[in-house]
Amino acid sequence: MTWMYFINWALTIPAELSASAIIVQFWLPADSKFPVWVVPLIIILLMVAINLAGVKAYGELEYWFSILKVLTIIMFIICGILVDAGAIGNQKYGMAAWHIDGAPFKGGFMGFITTLVSVGYAYGGTEMTGVTAAESRNPHKHVPKAVNTVLVRIAFFYIVSIFLLGSIVANNDPGLVNSDGSAAHAPFTLVFAKAGISVAANYMNAVVLTSVFSAINSDFYVSTRMLLSLARNGWAHKSIGYTNSRGVPLVALAIVTLCSCLSLITIFVGSGVVFEWFVSIIGSIIFQSWILILLLHFRFRYCWKKQGRPVSDLPYVSWGYPYGNILGTVIGICCIVATCYLSVINPPYRADFATEALYTAARDAYAQNLLGAWFPWVCSLCLFVGYKTVKKTKMVRAEDADLDTGRFIPTAADLEDLKVHGPLWKRILQSLV
């Protein structure tokens, strides 16, 4: 799991660096000779500098980037409500877009599962809150709060904004045709444009660029910490686990930086092509990671129970366990089956295409889908079987499972910090999130 999770984020970095090159092209004239590969190179150098400064620099940067993203989403939601109600933009949309032909499930069941599989990539990273526990001063306080607020953010920022998008931008809106990936045709931009905000495309493109920078910052952090974990557990060479006085894993950072240089393939084949190939792999690894996390949670709770430990001793208890886990596992398996199914249906045949160029594009897309769907499972199987063969490990009995090594034991000061202080409204808010 740790190796696959490292591979996931090590490939996400060049994918998002390639995306940064696409985003910057929006501001360049059509005949520009500017080498777009310079953009990923500059970001790589900045990432190395930030990570060398330590985890505090990473956290501070993420804080300010998050504020920008949150403010943009809040602005969009307010603007979307006003546009939908007809208060601005001179047209009332209401719920009409949800009742036109094909809505709300454009393309029927196949369209639904294709979209479901595609958007999995966008939700990747919600599990990062668990990774940060190792470097949190008081994980008993900070990690549960981060996990709970993820649910609130998804419910508010994702679902509300997508609902407004679906209400204002109809599924047959010609503005959605976006063959060049331009921010001018992004759904969020279309809503701002319908509100009469002419600079929306430039603003959204700038926000997307900062969001990509923020994402790459997180990817560098998680990738290096995965390598550090691999080294400390004996699953990678121990030299990879070397850290300096600020706790920065220098060798791991060097390896991740080399992986990020894969984005410079954009010099030869174009940033859009590189982005698509990497994303095809990343989405499937994310589904795999979530399924394995859920299965490990089942196993952990089973071991906890078999050792006679009360659930009340856990510093954080998952909501709705085990029913939430069961639901999540079923959804995850359905997504994985859908990914594999979509990758093998409708193989392209040369006779079905008018030109060689169209056939080549369809063949490449088919190859991307096959690689994305099956690579994580083939790679995982090789890692698992290889390790079991070399190390000759055996299944650990639930009664003998080690649930204490590396466990955080709070001090008296930490326990005091866990208590909710301040006025009543603040205590109520903190108890909820």
Secondary structure, 3 states (H helix, E strand, C coil): CHHHHHHHHHHHHHHHHHHHHHHHHCCCCCCCCCCCCHHHHHHHHHHHHHHHCCHHHHHHHHHHHHHHHHHHHHHHHHHHHHHHHCCCCCCCCCCHHHCCCCCCCCCHHHHHHHHHHHHHHHHCCCCHHHHHHHHCCCHHHHHHHHHHHHHHHHHHHHHHHHHHHHHHCCCCCHHHCCCCCCHHHCHHHHHHHHCCCCCHHHHHHHHHHHHHHHHHHHHHHHHHHHHHHHHHCCCCCHHHHCECCCCCEHHHHHHHHHHHHHHHHHHHHCHHHHHHHHHHHHHHHHHHHHHHHHHHHHHHHHHHHHCCCCHHHCCCCCCCCCHHHHHHHHHHHHHHHHHHHHHHCCCCCHHHCCCHHHHHHHHHHHHHHHHHHHHHHHHHHHHHHHHHHHHCCCCCCHHHCCCCCCCCCCCHHHHHHHCCCCCHHHHHHHHHC
